[in-house]
């Protein structure tokens, strides 16, 4: 029983470190694919129009750096501190939407989903702080190389997920190309046939 408790005591902070890392890297990559949508969200929150694009890039960079830092340098406290700061910013965005009584697109995961900013971001604040606190209580001790493997696996998984989501679009485009090619071939054949008479 003592060995199981020790294993759990070691595993729980490690899981608490990985969960925000995955969430932040995933969010950063999805936001990076649709910076315009995220920029519109920032403008709706009151970020000046000229600053919205650079602010969007800065948030994406902060999310990715925090997620990567959690995996690559797990013993360092700064990534967990950034998790707390980002969580406060997310909750602040939710509170701003509530205070302005406006329906503002979340764009938390880029163009994926149709969530609105508000109570959800505020309600998630304690969860973000709890996982950061759990990980800080006993930081994981994996190496930089192991963290690099985790980050690489995460990035490959996210890329594979995105490719899988695009397969229906690729099939539709392929079918359209075949239809166009057949139409062109038929037009060419009928044109040649008309010229033979």
QUINOR-V186209 format. One line per field, one symbol per residue. ss: DSSP state (2 for helix, 1 for strand, 0 for the rest). phi: phi as a letter, one per 30 degrees, with the letter a starting at -180 (. if undefined). psi: psi as a letter, one per 30 degrees, with the letter a starting at -180 (. if undefined). A space follows every 10 residues. Layout:
ss=???
phi=???
psi=???
This chain:
ss=0222222222 2222222222 2222222222 2220222222 2222000022 2222222222 2222222222 2200000222 2222222222 2222222222 0000100000 0000010022 2222222222 2222222000 0002222222 2222222222 2222222222 2222222222 2222222222 2222220
phi=.ddddddddd dddddddded dddddedddd dddbdddddd dddddjdeed cedddedddd dddddddddd ddbddddddd ddeddddddd dddddddddd hbdcedhdci ddibdcdldd ddddeededd dddddddbed cddedddddd dddddddddd dddeddeedd dddddddddd dddddddddd ddddddd
psi=eeeeeeeefe eeeeefeeef eeeeeeeeee effheeeeee eeeffgkkef feeeeeeeee eeeeeeeeee eeiffkfeee eeeeeeeeee eeeeeeeeef hkjkkegehb gklhllkbee eeffeeeeee eeeeeeeikl glleeeeeee eeeeeeeeee eeeeffeeee eeeeeeeeee eeeeeeeeee eeeeff.
